[in-house]
Amino acid sequence: MEVAIRIEENGINFYKFAEQIAKQEEAKKLFAHLAEAEVAHKKLLKEYSRKWKNTIRRRATWENTAPICALMFDNNIIFTKEAMDKNFLV
């Protein structure tokens, strides 16, 4: 769940960045809408995570693995302005 939430956060960052650099108003609106959808997904995932936390035992191995997975996503599937500038802007 933590990784899924992180993916949604990265999607929010991506769409907000795309909205900022988009030149056409229609594209800006689309990216803003997509960012809002990602916010809703993140909220839903957090709600599920809270509910399931009380019913599902987390294994010690996952406790140790989750931070590593988060770091991997941050380093490989992240949408920050710096990453976007580095990878997509000429």
GIWOQUI-V128528 format. One record per backbone hydrogen bond with DSSP energy under -1.0 kcal/mol. CO is the residue of the C=O (numbers start at 0). NH is the residue of the N-H. If there is no record, write none. Layout:
co & nh
CO & NH
CO & NH
This chain:
co & nh
0 & 4
1 & 5
2 & 6
3 & 7
4 & 8
5 & 9
6 & 10
7 & 11
8 & 12
9 & 13
10 & 14
11 & 15
12 & 16
13 & 17
14 & 18
15 & 19
16 & 20
17 & 21
23 & 27
24 & 28
25 & 29
26 & 30
27 & 31
28 & 32
29 & 33
30 & 34
31 & 35
32 & 36
33 & 37
34 & 38
35 & 39
36 & 40
37 & 41
38 & 42
39 & 43
40 & 44
41 & 45
42 & 46
43 & 47
44 & 48
45 & 49
46 & 50
47 & 51
48 & 52
51 & 54
51 & 55
58 & 62
59 & 63
60 & 64
61 & 65
64 & 68
65 & 69
66 & 70
67 & 71
68 & 72
69 & 73
70 & 74
71 & 75
72 & 76
79 & 83
80 & 84
81 & 85
82 & 86
83 & 87
83 & 88
